[in-house]
Amino acid sequence: MPLYQYETIPTVPDEAVRRFEVKQSMKDPALTRDPESGKPVRRVISGGYLMLKGDAGCETGACDVPAPQPCGSSCACHP
């Protein structure tokens, strides 16, 4: 099961934000309340690393995949 990050939504100025993680099925609805405090929460979208087939060539600078390449303009093989 995936691990999702949530954070409380401040309801007053300068209120501390609490971040926490919850193991949930992808089918489960997102939480709307903090299980500990009952405060409203939002799911945090965090960056991950996804390597698509063919990206390894761009990572090493030895690209054998023709442009355009999904790795972007910072690629060593497709400046």
C-alpha positions as CSV (number, residue, x, y, z in Angstrom):
1,M,0.0,0.0,0.0
2,P,1.3,3.5,-0.8
3,L,2.3,5.9,1.9
4,Y,0.6,9.3,1.6
5,Q,1.8,12.6,3.2
6,Y,-0.7,15.0,4.7
7,E,-0.5,18.3,6.4
8,T,-2.9,20.2,8.6
9,I,-4.5,23.4,7.1
10,P,-3.9,26.3,9.4
11,T,-7.2,27.9,10.5
12,V,-5.7,30.9,12.3
13,P,-2.6,33.0,11.5
14,D,0.7,31.6,12.7
15,E,-0.8,28.2,13.5
16,A,1.8,25.4,13.2
17,V,1.4,22.9,10.4
18,R,1.7,19.2,11.3
19,R,2.8,16.8,8.6
20,F,2.2,13.1,8.9
21,E,2.1,10.0,6.8
22,V,-0.7,7.4,6.4
23,K,-0.6,4.1,4.6
24,Q,-3.7,3.9,2.4
25,S,-4.9,1.9,-0.5
26,M,-5.0,3.8,-3.8
27,K,-8.8,3.2,-3.7
28,D,-9.3,4.9,-0.3
29,P,-10.5,8.5,-0.4
30,A,-8.1,11.2,0.7
31,L,-8.3,12.1,4.4
32,T,-10.1,15.4,5.2
33,R,-9.3,15.5,9.0
34,D,-6.2,14.8,11.1
35,P,-6.8,11.5,12.9
36,E,-5.1,12.9,16.1
37,S,-6.5,16.5,16.3
38,G,-9.5,16.5,14.0
39,K,-8.1,19.6,12.1
40,P,-8.7,19.8,8.4
41,V,-5.9,18.4,6.2
42,R,-4.7,18.3,2.6
43,R,-2.7,15.6,0.8
44,V,0.8,16.7,0.0
45,I,2.1,15.9,-3.4
46,S,5.8,15.2,-3.1
47,G,8.3,14.8,-5.9
48,G,9.6,11.4,-6.8
49,Y,11.9,10.1,-9.4
50,L,10.5,8.3,-12.3
51,M,12.8,6.7,-14.8
52,L,11.3,6.0,-18.2
53,K,12.7,3.5,-20.6
54,G,15.5,5.3,-22.5
55,D,16.2,7.9,-19.8
56,A,19.3,6.1,-18.6
57,G,21.2,7.1,-21.7
58,C,20.5,10.8,-21.0
59,E,21.5,10.3,-17.3
60,T,24.9,9.1,-18.4
61,G,25.4,11.4,-21.3
62,A,25.5,8.5,-23.7
63,C,22.1,8.9,-25.3
64,D,21.1,6.4,-27.9
65,V,17.5,7.6,-28.0
66,P,16.6,10.1,-30.7
67,A,15.3,13.6,-29.7
68,P,12.8,14.7,-28.5
69,Q,13.7,13.1,-25.2
70,P,11.4,13.2,-22.1
71,C,14.3,14.1,-19.9
72,G,14.2,17.8,-20.9
73,S,16.5,20.4,-22.2
74,S,19.1,19.8,-19.5
75,C,20.2,16.5,-21.0
76,A,23.8,16.1,-21.8
77,C,22.8,14.4,-25.1
78,H,20.1,16.9,-26.1
79,P,21.3,20.3,-25.0
